[in-house]
Amino acid sequence: MTDCHKISDRRTLSRTATNLTLARVVGAALLPLPAIMLVDAYALCSAYALLSAILPAALSFCLVLNYAVLLALLLALTYGVIPLLAARQLRLQHGVSPR
């Protein structure tokens, strides 16, 4: 076996290990997502009920909808950055300097 094949095999094994680690990290991060969504839905329903008692229904709906969009954006950004941070951490562990 030539040196090129050995290097290619090492790279393939390294990529496979990296992909498995990324899959584990993303899977672990997604485990609490249903509970987070349930708590958010409960908070939104409670906020709407509270605001509807004080404000007109349309205004209450608008405020709760804006808050729901904000929560969705924050969740999307948080869960979207997890693979990037995990890949960066793996590069640091393997001694590759970050870009």
N, C-alpha and C positions, 0 to 999 in steps of 0.2 A: 504494500500500500504506500503510495507516495505521500509526501508532506502536504500536498494540496488537498488530498482526500481526508487526511487527518484533521486539517484545519476546518474543512467543510463540515465534517462530522461533529467537531466541537461546537461550531457555530449553530448547527441544527439542534444539538442537545441543549445548548444555552438558550436558544429561542423557545424550545419546548418547555424548559424549566421556567422561563420568564412568563410565558403564556399561562402555564398552570398556576403560578403564583398570583398573577393578575386576576385570573378567574376566581381564585379563592378569596382574594381581597374584595372583589366586587360582590361575590356571593355573600360574604359576611356582612358587607355594608347594606345589602338589600334585605337581610333578615328582619331588621326592625321597621322596615318601611310600612307594612300594613298597620302596625300599631301607631306609628306616627300619623298616618293618614286618618285613622279612626279618631285619634285625639284632636286632630285639626278639624275634622268634620263636626265633632261634638262642640268644640270651641266656637266654630262658625254658627252653629245652630243656637247656641246659648247667647252669643253676641247679637244675633238677629232678634231673638226673643226679647232681650233686654232693651235693645235700641227701638224695637217696635212699640214698646210701652211708653217711650219718651218722644220719639220722632215719628213723622209720617212713614207709612210702610215703604213707599218708593225710595225715600231717602235712606232708610235703614237698609233696604236691599242694595242700594248703590254702595254704601259704606262697607257692607259685608262682602260684596262682590269685589271691591277694590282690595280688601284685605285678603280674600281668597286668591286673587291673582298674585299678590305679593308673596304669599306663602308658597304658591306653585312655582314662582320664579326662584325663590330662595332654595326650595327643594331641588329644582332642576340644576341650579348652579352647584349646589353642594354635591349632589350625586354625579354630576358631570365631571367634577374635578377629581374625584376619587381615583379613577384609572391613571390620570396624569401624575398625581402625587405618588401612587404606588409604583409607577414606572420610574419616577425620579429616585425613590427610595431604593429600588432594586439596582439602579445604576450606581448609586453611592455605595451600596454594599459590595458590589463587584469591583469597585475601585475605578470606575469610569467617571471622569469629571463631568459635571452637569454642563449643559450648553448655555 
